[in-house]
Amino acid sequence: MAVQPEGTPCWADAMFTDLEGAKKFYGEVLGWTFGDSTAEYGHYTQASVDGKAVAAVVPPMPGQEGQSRWCLYFASPDAAATAEKVRQHGGDVLMEPMRVGDIGTMCLAREPSGAVFGVWQAGTHEGFERTAVPGAYCWAEVFTREPEKADAFFRAVFPYRAKDIVDDAVDFRMFDVGEDTVLGRMRMTDDFPPEAPSYINVYFTVADCDEAVATATRLGGTVRFGPMSSPFGRFATIGDPQGADFSVIDITTTAGEMPRIEDA
C-alpha cells in the first residue's frame, strides 16, 4: 500500500512480556505468521497475513512489564510537526519523534482525555500492507468520557471532517480524511468500570466472529463484549491472556439498517 494520507490509521503494535505467548495466541486467533526479530530494533517482530505486514509485537520497555495494550499509529508527513500540534492543542508527547533507521520516524502521544496513540512518518515502511481482509486491521474507535476534548483535539491535529450517527442511545462521531471514514469516537457509558481510562480500540477482520471468539477463549482470552451483529458487521471485544484488549469483526455478516449520519 502507498503512504497513507495524514491522519489515516496506518499501523498497530503491542508490547508483550511473554512474546512467544502472544505469537501463539494471535497466530491462532488471527492467522498471523511472524518474521525474524533482531536486538538492533528491540526484537520488534512483524506479523503478516499471506506475506503482507499487518501489525507487530514487541517486548516491553524497561518498567512497562505487564502493561500490554495495542497502540494505533496515525500517518503524518512530518512527525515533529505533528508532535508540536499535539502540544499546542492540549495533548502530551510521551515519546519525542525518533528516527528508526531508514524505516521511518515515530512518536507517542496522549490526547487531552487520556487516550494514547502513535504517529508514524513513513520511510521504507509505509504501514499496513493489507487491510480489511481476515487477519488484518479494519477499524478503530476512541473511547472517552470527555468527547468534547477528544473531538476538538483530533480535528485540530489532523485534517479531519466530522460527522455524527443520529441515535439518542449513543454518542458516536466519525472522522473522515477526504472521502474515507478513518476513525470513530464513542462516549464511554456507565457500563465501563470507573477506573477504565480513555483508550483506542483496534479492530481486526476475521472470517467468522464466533469462531475467533471461541479460539480466543480456548487460548485463555476473555470476552469483554459480544459477539453482536450490527449493520457494520458481527463483532466482539476480547482481552488477550496478557490483558491487551482488541476487537474482531466479520464485515461480511451484517444485520439491521445503516444508521442515519449527519455532518457535525
Backbone bond lengths (Angstrom), bond angles and torsions (degrees), N, CA, C in turn:
res aa  C-N    CA-C-N  psi(-1)  N-CA   C-N-CA  omega(-1)  CA-C   N-CA-C  phi
1 M - - - 1.465 - - 1.531 109.67 -
2 A 1.314 116.66 149.53 1.454 121.19 178.81 1.526 110.31 -76.41
3 V 1.327 115.49 166.74 1.456 120.37 175.38 1.524 108.96 -55.42
4 Q 1.334 116.02 132.49 1.456 120.60 -175.35 1.531 111.50 -81.69
5 P 1.349 116.97 152.90 1.465 119.82 176.94 1.530 111.51 -61.64
6 E 1.312 116.30 152.71 1.455 122.02 -178.75 1.529 110.98 -52.66
7 G 1.334 116.12 132.81 1.462 122.02 178.76 1.511 114.65 90.58
8 T 1.322 117.87 -6.44 1.461 121.16 179.04 1.524 109.93 -82.05
9 P 1.327 118.85 131.21 1.465 119.20 173.02 1.524 110.14 -56.69
10 C 1.329 116.52 128.10 1.463 119.19 -172.42 1.520 113.98 -129.12
11 W 1.339 118.52 -8.39 1.462 119.84 -179.37 1.522 109.70 -165.71
12 A 1.331 115.92 159.13 1.465 122.02 176.62 1.512 108.81 -147.09
13 D 1.333 115.79 139.53 1.455 119.84 173.67 1.525 109.26 -147.42
14 A 1.333 114.88 170.01 1.463 120.20 -179.01 1.509 109.92 -150.41
15 M 1.344 115.91 147.97 1.459 122.20 176.71 1.528 109.18 -94.09
16 F 1.326 115.77 138.68 1.456 120.93 178.22 1.523 109.80 -139.06
17 T 1.329 115.71 127.98 1.458 119.96 175.53 1.523 110.53 -63.06
18 D 1.333 115.66 -42.47 1.472 121.38 176.28 1.525 107.72 -99.59
19 L 1.325 115.40 87.42 1.458 119.96 -175.05 1.524 111.19 -66.47
20 E 1.332 116.83 -39.99 1.458 119.47 -179.90 1.523 110.91 -66.91
21 G 1.315 117.06 -36.43 1.459 120.60 176.09 1.518 111.91 -63.42
22 A 1.344 116.07 -40.01 1.464 120.35 177.63 1.525 110.92 -64.46
23 K 1.322 116.68 -40.58 1.464 119.89 178.75 1.523 111.08 -61.71
24 K 1.314 116.87 -42.92 1.461 120.55 179.60 1.523 110.46 -63.87
25 F 1.341 117.00 -46.22 1.465 121.06 -177.37 1.527 110.99 -62.26
26 Y 1.325 117.19 -55.31 1.463 119.90 -175.70 1.528 111.72 -73.03
27 G 1.321 115.92 -27.06 1.456 118.24 174.96 1.514 111.86 -62.17
28 E 1.338 116.24 -40.08 1.461 119.22 -179.75 1.524 112.60 -81.13
29 V 1.337 117.03 -39.74 1.470 119.90 -176.47 1.526 111.82 -73.71
30 L 1.331 117.09 -41.14 1.462 120.93 -173.79 1.525 114.14 -113.85
31 G 1.328 116.87 -1.31 1.455 119.28 177.88 1.513 114.24 74.78
32 W 1.340 117.18 24.82 1.457 120.15 -177.98 1.526 111.55 -78.53
33 T 1.324 115.07 146.19 1.455 122.33 165.18 1.521 106.79 -115.30
34 F 1.316 116.08 158.00 1.462 119.77 -170.55 1.527 111.48 -124.31
35 G 1.313 114.45 139.62 1.446 120.82 178.13 1.512 111.53 -83.20
36 D 1.315 115.86 -178.06 1.459 121.47 176.68 1.521 109.92 -75.55
37 S 1.323 115.56 156.12 1.463 120.41 175.99 1.516 108.71 -128.52
38 T 1.327 115.87 154.93 1.456 120.71 -179.38 1.527 109.47 -132.30
39 A 1.339 114.82 155.59 1.462 119.76 178.02 1.520 111.13 -64.75
40 E 1.343 116.99 -25.35 1.467 120.71 -178.28 1.521 111.36 -56.56
41 Y 1.333 116.80 -37.18 1.464 121.15 179.90 1.529 111.61 -112.54
42 G 1.346 116.53 32.71 1.461 120.97 174.33 1.507 113.97 65.76
43 H 1.319 116.88 29.12 1.475 122.18 -178.60 1.539 111.91 58.35
44 Y 1.310 115.30 30.94 1.469 121.67 173.04 1.529 107.80 -63.76
45 T 1.329 116.89 124.06 1.462 121.35 -171.42 1.524 110.34 -121.50
46 Q 1.311 115.87 119.07 1.458 120.68 -176.71 1.522 111.41 -83.26
47 A 1.343 115.55 139.64 1.460 122.28 176.15 1.519 109.09 -103.28
48 S 1.326 115.91 142.92 1.463 120.53 -176.70 1.516 111.35 -133.22
49 V 1.318 114.48 155.51 1.466 123.89 169.79 1.523 106.73 -125.33
50 D 1.306 116.48 121.82 1.472 121.44 -177.82 1.530 111.56 52.60
51 G 1.335 115.12 37.90 1.453 120.11 177.52 1.510 115.31 79.72
52 K 1.329 118.37 4.00 1.464 122.43 -178.96 1.527 109.85 -109.26
53 A 1.325 117.09 134.60 1.460 122.48 -175.85 1.527 111.50 -67.98
54 V 1.347 116.24 130.37 1.465 120.03 -177.90 1.527 113.71 -126.51
55 A 1.341 118.28 -17.91 1.467 121.80 -177.84 1.518 107.80 -177.57
56 A 1.342 117.02 -174.62 1.455 120.68 176.34 1.520 110.12 -152.48
57 V 1.325 115.12 155.52 1.462 122.35 173.35 1.521 107.34 -124.27
58 V 1.346 115.98 152.75 1.449 119.91 -173.52 1.528 108.61 -153.15
59 P 1.340 118.72 147.20 1.464 119.62 173.69 1.527 110.12 -64.45
60 P 1.338 117.95 154.85 1.468 120.15 -179.40 1.517 111.72 -70.18
61 M 1.317 114.51 152.89 1.456 119.80 172.11 1.522 108.64 -73.54
62 P 1.329 118.66 155.63 1.464 120.76 -179.81 1.526 111.93 -52.40
63 G 1.320 115.54 132.40 1.459 120.89 -179.75 1.511 114.02 89.28
64 Q 1.343 118.44 -6.47 1.463 121.21 -179.22 1.525 112.35 -114.88
65 E 1.316 115.69 18.62 1.453 119.79 177.40 1.534 109.88 -60.94
66 G 1.323 115.96 141.91 1.463 120.37 178.17 1.511 114.65 74.89
67 Q 1.329 118.12 15.18 1.473 121.65 -178.72 1.524 110.36 -119.62
68 S 1.312 116.03 49.12 1.467 120.29 -177.02 1.522 111.43 -65.70
69 R 1.322 115.74 134.91 1.469 121.32 174.02 1.530 107.91 -163.78
70 W 1.327 115.00 154.09 1.458 120.42 177.05 1.521 109.89 -84.41
71 C 1.322 115.82 140.94 1.460 122.51 178.13 1.524 108.63 -121.06
72 L 1.326 116.05 127.62 1.460 122.44 177.41 1.521 109.30 -98.54
73 Y 1.337 116.06 135.79 1.462 121.84 179.55 1.519 110.27 -108.84
74 F 1.339 115.33 139.51 1.460 121.85 177.39 1.529 109.52 -106.63
75 A 1.318 115.16 138.66 1.458 120.41 -178.00 1.529 111.11 -68.67
76 S 1.323 114.88 141.50 1.461 121.21 177.25 1.522 108.92 -144.47
77 P 1.330 118.19 138.63 1.464 119.81 174.65 1.519 112.25 -76.15
78 D 1.362 116.62 -15.07 1.462 121.42 -177.09 1.525 107.54 -152.59
79 A 1.335 117.25 97.30 1.462 121.13 -175.69 1.524 111.81 -61.86
80 A 1.324 117.93 -35.86 1.461 120.75 -179.96 1.530 110.75 -65.36
81 A 1.328 116.60 -41.28 1.462 120.18 178.54 1.529 110.68 -66.50
82 T 1.335 117.39 -38.89 1.462 120.24 177.91 1.521 110.33 -65.87
83 A 1.328 118.03 -40.26 1.462 121.33 177.23 1.517 111.09 -59.60
84 E 1.328 116.76 -39.02 1.458 120.23 178.58 1.531 110.53 -66.43
85 K 1.328 117.52 -39.03 1.463 120.60 176.32 1.525 110.95 -63.53
86 V 1.330 116.14 -38.71 1.470 120.08 177.45 1.523 109.83 -56.15
87 R 1.327 116.80 -47.74 1.471 120.66 -179.89 1.529 111.36 -64.67
88 Q 1.327 116.15 -43.18 1.463 120.00 -176.29 1.520 112.56 -63.37
89 H 1.322 117.06 -26.26 1.460 119.85 -173.82 1.522 113.21 -112.46
90 G 1.336 115.81 28.17 1.462 120.89 168.54 1.507 116.26 90.94
91 G 1.342 118.05 5.54 1.450 120.50 177.91 1.520 111.73 -93.19
92 D 1.321 115.89 177.09 1.458 122.33 178.61 1.523 109.59 -120.59
93 V 1.314 116.52 137.75 1.452 121.45 173.35 1.532 106.78 -93.10
94 L 1.319 116.59 112.72 1.463 121.59 -176.27 1.520 111.88 -87.04
95 M 1.311 116.38 -29.53 1.470 122.06 174.92 1.511 107.75 -138.24
96 E 1.315 116.61 119.40 1.456 120.88 -179.22 1.533 109.92 -60.99
97 P 1.338 116.96 152.73 1.461 119.15 178.03 1.528 111.53 -49.91
98 M 1.332 114.88 129.22 1.456 121.41 -175.52 1.522 108.93 -131.24
99 R 1.314 115.17 124.29 1.466 119.91 178.12 1.528 109.38 -76.36
100 V 1.333 116.00 132.76 1.459 121.99 179.42 1.534 107.53 -111.12
101 G 1.308 116.15 83.77 1.461 120.71 -176.55 1.523 110.27 52.67
102 D 1.332 115.86 -136.98 1.457 119.75 176.31 1.524 111.19 -96.11
103 I 1.343 116.19 7.84 1.464 120.99 -176.90 1.527 111.14 -72.30
104 G 1.342 116.33 -40.14 1.458 120.46 -179.11 1.513 110.63 159.13
105 T 1.327 115.81 -171.38 1.461 122.59 179.83 1.518 108.75 -127.57
106 M 1.338 116.64 132.86 1.462 121.01 -177.29 1.520 110.53 -124.89
107 C 1.318 115.47 156.42 1.455 120.96 164.87 1.520 107.74 -149.16
108 L 1.321 116.10 162.53 1.463 122.83 178.08 1.514 108.56 -118.76
109 A 1.330 115.90 142.00 1.459 120.87 -175.78 1.524 110.29 -144.10
110 R 1.333 115.01 167.82 1.466 121.67 176.84 1.515 108.63 -134.02
111 E 1.330 116.29 126.56 1.470 119.10 179.11 1.533 109.47 -77.74
112 P 1.349 118.19 164.95 1.462 120.98 -169.03 1.531 115.71 -59.57
113 S 1.329 118.63 -24.52 1.464 118.59 178.32 1.520 112.40 -89.68
114 G 1.339 117.55 -3.56 1.448 119.87 169.93 1.506 118.23 117.37
115 A 1.343 119.68 -8.25 1.464 120.89 -178.19 1.532 110.53 -76.38
116 V 1.324 115.88 132.74 1.465 122.46 179.73 1.528 109.35 -93.12
117 F 1.321 115.89 141.28 1.463 120.95 178.82 1.516 109.45 -149.77
118 G 1.313 115.85 169.20 1.447 121.38 177.77 1.517 111.89 -113.92
119 V 1.306 115.73 162.43 1.467 123.76 174.13 1.524 106.59 -124.42
120 W 1.332 116.34 135.96 1.461 120.39 -178.75 1.521 110.53 -130.17
121 Q 1.329 115.01 119.86 1.462 122.11 172.46 1.517 106.61 -100.80
122 A 1.303 117.08 110.24 1.458 121.53 -170.54 1.518 112.85 -67.88
123 G 1.336 114.54 139.42 1.451 122.65 165.33 1.521 106.03 -113.28
124 T 1.318 115.75 -116.90 1.468 118.05 176.51 1.524 112.20 -73.11
125 H 1.334 116.64 -22.06 1.471 120.83 176.80 1.532 108.14 -98.93
126 E 1.327 115.67 110.13 1.463 120.11 -175.02 1.517 113.07 -89.12
127 G 1.355 117.56 -10.52 1.453 120.26 -179.77 1.516 111.39 118.64
128 F 1.328 116.00 -148.64 1.462 120.71 -179.27 1.531 110.48 -55.06
129 E 1.320 115.17 130.59 1.463 119.74 173.92 1.519 111.87 -96.22
130 R 1.322 116.18 -8.34 1.466 121.66 177.54 1.528 107.82 -151.91
131 T 1.313 118.46 136.65 1.462 122.94 175.14 1.521 109.34 -136.85
132 A 1.343 114.66 157.76 1.464 122.69 172.47 1.523 113.75 58.27
133 V 1.331 116.94 29.33 1.462 122.79 168.73 1.519 106.34 -125.89
134 P 1.331 119.21 157.70 1.464 119.76 -176.84 1.524 113.10 -51.03
135 G 1.347 114.27 126.10 1.451 122.19 -178.64 1.506 114.58 96.52
136 A 1.329 117.77 -12.36 1.463 121.27 -175.36 1.530 111.67 -106.88
137 Y 1.323 114.48 160.10 1.469 121.43 175.78 1.518 110.83 -57.33
138 C 1.350 114.39 146.16 1.459 119.28 179.95 1.526 113.26 -131.97
139 W 1.349 117.61 -38.94 1.460 120.00 -167.87 1.516 108.79 -163.99
140 A 1.342 117.38 162.85 1.463 121.68 175.73 1.520 109.65 -152.49
141 E 1.315 115.26 151.77 1.463 122.13 179.87 1.521 110.36 -137.47
142 V 1.336 115.42 137.78 1.460 122.00 172.37 1.521 107.84 -87.19
143 F 1.324 116.87 121.43 1.463 121.75 175.13 1.527 107.90 -102.04
144 T 1.330 117.21 124.51 1.455 121.03 -174.83 1.529 110.94 -151.68
145 R 1.338 115.82 148.61 1.468 121.02 172.70 1.526 111.58 -88.68
146 E 1.318 116.63 -7.66 1.467 121.79 -179.29 1.525 109.65 -125.38
147 P 1.340 116.63 69.40 1.464 119.18 -175.59 1.514 114.05 -61.89
148 E 1.331 117.64 -30.55 1.457 118.85 -179.22 1.527 110.68 -62.03
149 K 1.337 116.67 -40.46 1.463 120.62 178.19 1.524 111.03 -66.08
150 A 1.329 115.53 -48.17 1.461 119.87 -177.59 1.522 111.18 -63.62
151 D 1.339 116.84 -43.82 1.465 120.81 -177.97 1.522 111.33 -60.99
152 A 1.334 116.11 -48.01 1.465 119.65 -178.32 1.526 110.55 -63.27
153 F 1.316 116.10 -40.44 1.467 120.63 -178.48 1.524 111.68 -63.39
154 F 1.319 116.73 -53.57 1.471 118.91 -174.75 1.526 111.69 -64.53
155 R 1.326 117.19 -34.39 1.471 118.73 179.28 1.523 111.48 -73.05
156 A 1.336 117.01 -25.43 1.466 119.99 178.38 1.535 111.78 -80.69
157 V 1.335 116.20 -34.14 1.463 120.07 -175.54 1.528 111.83 -84.19
158 F 1.329 116.55 -36.49 1.465 121.39 -178.08 1.531 110.33 -120.03
159 P 1.329 118.38 156.46 1.472 121.40 -176.09 1.529 112.05 -80.34
160 Y 1.324 116.06 61.76 1.456 121.51 -175.05 1.533 111.80 -91.33
161 R 1.312 114.83 145.11 1.457 122.92 165.45 1.525 106.72 -109.78
162 A 1.327 117.99 133.81 1.462 121.77 -172.72 1.519 111.97 -104.98
163 K 1.330 115.05 147.75 1.455 121.99 173.02 1.522 107.83 -146.34
164 D 1.334 115.83 153.17 1.460 121.28 -174.61 1.518 111.75 -116.89
165 I 1.339 115.40 145.46 1.458 120.69 167.68 1.523 107.58 -77.91
166 V 1.325 117.21 127.95 1.459 122.33 -178.45 1.524 108.05 -87.82
167 D 1.329 115.97 98.64 1.461 122.02 -177.54 1.521 107.65 -161.63
168 D 1.341 116.32 118.37 1.464 120.28 -178.03 1.523 112.33 -64.26
169 A 1.332 117.61 -17.13 1.467 120.51 -175.49 1.523 112.88 -83.22
170 V 1.330 117.38 -19.49 1.467 120.01 -178.10 1.521 110.04 -137.58
171 D 1.324 115.74 154.29 1.464 122.97 171.64 1.525 105.56 -112.17
172 F 1.334 115.50 95.52 1.463 120.65 -173.35 1.518 109.37 -130.50
173 R 1.318 115.42 124.74 1.465 122.19 179.30 1.526 108.91 -117.95
174 M 1.319 115.54 149.53 1.456 120.97 176.30 1.524 109.58 -125.55
175 F 1.321 115.28 147.24 1.461 121.43 -178.21 1.525 109.51 -116.60
176 D 1.318 115.76 133.09 1.457 123.10 179.74 1.518 110.74 -108.29
177 V 1.320 115.32 145.26 1.470 123.21 165.11 1.515 105.65 -117.10
178 G 1.311 116.44 113.57 1.465 119.41 -173.20 1.521 109.34 62.33
179 E 1.318 116.75 -126.25 1.465 121.19 -179.67 1.521 112.92 -94.89
180 D 1.333 116.90 1.27 1.463 120.30 -174.89 1.528 111.50 -104.43
181 T 1.335 116.37 132.50 1.460 121.67 172.29 1.517 107.76 -83.64
182 V 1.342 116.80 120.88 1.463 120.25 -169.27 1.525 114.50 -116.42
183 L 1.349 118.39 -14.57 1.460 119.82 -173.45 1.521 109.92 -156.85
184 G 1.328 115.78 143.71 1.456 121.40 173.98 1.518 110.85 -111.48
185 R 1.325 116.08 160.38 1.466 122.08 174.27 1.530 109.00 -137.76
186 M 1.321 115.71 123.56 1.458 122.12 -178.20 1.531 110.06 -117.37
187 R 1.346 116.81 131.46 1.460 119.77 172.17 1.523 108.95 -72.35
188 M 1.308 117.04 127.42 1.454 121.15 178.26 1.527 110.31 -69.33
189 T 1.326 116.11 135.86 1.461 121.61 -179.05 1.522 110.05 -98.37
190 D 1.337 115.54 -179.30 1.463 120.75 179.10 1.523 112.09 -69.59
191 D 1.351 116.99 -7.43 1.463 119.67 176.94 1.523 111.44 -70.19
192 F 1.324 117.06 -20.92 1.460 120.54 178.76 1.535 109.51 -81.71
193 P 1.331 117.91 140.60 1.471 119.83 175.34 1.525 110.33 -56.73
194 P 1.334 117.82 140.59 1.469 120.02 -175.71 1.523 113.15 -60.21
195 E 1.340 117.03 -25.13 1.457 119.45 -179.27 1.529 112.75 -83.65
196 A 1.346 117.67 -7.18 1.468 120.71 -177.90 1.526 109.87 -69.51
197 P 1.341 117.90 124.67 1.466 120.35 -179.63 1.519 110.98 -80.98
198 S 1.325 116.16 168.59 1.460 120.50 169.97 1.526 108.72 -61.53
199 Y 1.321 116.17 147.46 1.462 119.44 -178.22 1.520 109.37 -159.43
200 I 1.330 116.05 168.33 1.458 121.95 175.24 1.520 107.94 -109.70
201 N 1.304 116.17 122.57 1.463 122.44 -179.61 1.527 109.07 -94.82
202 V 1.333 115.48 124.07 1.460 122.41 -177.88 1.523 109.89 -100.07
203 Y 1.336 116.53 133.50 1.458 123.09 178.45 1.522 110.22 -105.43
204 F 1.346 115.22 133.27 1.454 121.12 171.30 1.531 109.14 -113.61
205 T 1.322 116.16 140.30 1.462 122.12 -178.43 1.523 110.34 -74.98
206 V 1.322 115.81 140.78 1.471 121.33 173.13 1.527 108.51 -134.44
207 A 1.330 115.23 158.10 1.466 119.72 178.60 1.516 111.60 -75.58
208 D 1.344 117.15 -29.44 1.467 122.27 -177.83 1.518 107.91 -146.85
209 C 1.330 117.01 111.02 1.457 121.71 -176.12 1.526 111.77 -61.00
210 D 1.326 116.50 -47.12 1.463 119.86 -176.46 1.524 111.46 -64.60
211 E 1.309 116.16 -37.59 1.470 119.89 178.21 1.526 110.33 -66.52
212 A 1.329 117.36 -40.30 1.463 120.76 178.41 1.525 110.83 -63.90
213 V 1.335 116.70 -40.95 1.462 120.93 178.34 1.523 110.38 -64.25
214 A 1.324 117.13 -43.65 1.462 120.66 178.86 1.525 111.15 -60.89
215 T 1.313 117.10 -42.52 1.464 120.72 178.69 1.517 110.77 -64.82
216 A 1.333 116.74 -43.79 1.459 120.95 -179.29 1.526 111.57 -61.81
217 T 1.316 117.49 -44.07 1.467 119.57 -179.24 1.531 110.84 -68.98
218 R 1.316 117.09 -36.32 1.470 120.18 176.80 1.518 111.10 -60.80
219 L 1.333 116.68 -31.46 1.462 121.48 -178.09 1.528 113.16 -93.16
220 G 1.329 116.64 9.52 1.455 119.98 175.82 1.511 115.67 100.87
221 G 1.333 117.55 5.75 1.457 120.90 176.10 1.517 111.56 -77.46
222 T 1.336 116.32 167.47 1.459 123.20 -178.73 1.520 110.05 -124.46
223 V 1.316 117.31 133.45 1.465 120.56 177.05 1.527 108.70 -81.13
224 R 1.311 116.75 119.63 1.468 121.76 178.23 1.528 111.56 -89.62
225 F 1.352 115.32 -33.14 1.466 120.14 -176.81 1.521 108.79 -159.75
226 G 1.337 115.43 141.11 1.455 120.35 174.29 1.515 112.47 88.15
227 P 1.342 114.88 -162.99 1.473 128.90 -0.02 1.537 112.48 -65.17
228 M 1.317 114.99 149.23 1.454 122.30 -178.53 1.527 108.95 -142.44
229 S 1.323 115.94 138.37 1.459 120.58 176.07 1.518 110.13 -92.01
230 S 1.321 116.34 145.90 1.459 122.30 -178.73 1.521 108.64 -148.06
231 P 1.324 117.79 172.52 1.467 119.34 176.01 1.533 113.13 -63.52
232 F 1.341 116.70 -17.20 1.464 120.61 -177.65 1.528 112.30 -96.68
233 G 1.323 117.26 -12.91 1.457 121.09 -178.89 1.520 111.06 144.56
234 R 1.312 116.84 174.47 1.459 121.95 175.86 1.533 107.64 -97.47
235 F 1.342 115.94 125.39 1.455 119.27 -170.13 1.524 111.82 -139.01
236 A 1.323 114.65 165.01 1.455 122.75 175.86 1.515 108.58 -154.14
237 T 1.329 115.78 154.22 1.461 121.32 175.35 1.524 108.58 -110.02
238 I 1.326 115.05 133.83 1.456 122.56 -172.62 1.527 109.46 -127.03
239 G 1.322 116.10 141.78 1.447 121.34 167.46 1.516 108.42 -101.34
240 D 1.337 118.03 125.20 1.456 118.68 -179.15 1.537 109.62 -75.90
241 P 1.334 118.88 171.61 1.467 119.97 -175.38 1.522 114.89 -61.05
242 Q 1.344 117.63 -17.84 1.461 120.43 178.97 1.520 112.94 -102.50
243 G 1.351 116.27 8.01 1.456 120.68 171.89 1.507 116.78 96.22
244 A 1.331 118.67 2.25 1.463 120.88 178.08 1.525 109.43 -84.50
245 D 1.327 116.44 123.34 1.463 121.39 179.51 1.527 110.86 -89.82
246 F 1.317 115.71 145.54 1.460 122.39 175.11 1.519 107.25 -158.12
247 S 1.319 117.21 169.44 1.460 121.10 177.85 1.514 110.27 -119.99
248 V 1.323 114.87 152.53 1.464 121.83 172.80 1.526 107.15 -118.74
249 I 1.330 116.61 146.34 1.456 120.22 -178.87 1.523 110.13 -145.98
250 D 1.325 114.23 133.17 1.461 121.87 171.44 1.525 106.00 -97.68
251 I 1.322 116.64 103.36 1.465 120.74 -174.03 1.525 112.15 -77.48
252 T 1.335 117.93 -5.20 1.465 120.90 179.55 1.520 112.36 -91.88
253 T 1.342 117.57 -12.66 1.464 121.88 -178.42 1.517 108.46 -110.36
254 T 1.324 117.02 101.44 1.458 122.10 -175.71 1.522 110.57 -118.64
255 A 1.335 114.94 160.35 1.467 120.46 178.80 1.520 108.82 -151.63
256 G 1.338 116.56 139.75 1.456 121.10 177.89 1.511 112.85 87.97
257 E 1.328 114.66 171.05 1.460 121.08 -179.42 1.521 110.93 -87.13
258 M 1.318 116.35 147.88 1.455 120.83 176.57 1.528 108.89 -63.85
259 P 1.344 117.74 140.67 1.464 120.06 -179.20 1.525 111.70 -71.74
260 R 1.321 114.91 161.16 1.459 120.39 174.34 1.527 108.33 -76.83
261 I 1.328 115.84 136.68 1.458 121.89 -176.23 1.533 108.94 -125.90
262 E 1.325 116.74 134.75 1.453 121.98 -179.96 1.525 110.02 -128.56
263 D 1.330 116.49 149.60 1.460 119.91 173.85 1.512 109.63 -62.21
264 A 1.338 115.48 139.55 1.480 120.03 -178.56 1.529 110.53 -83.68
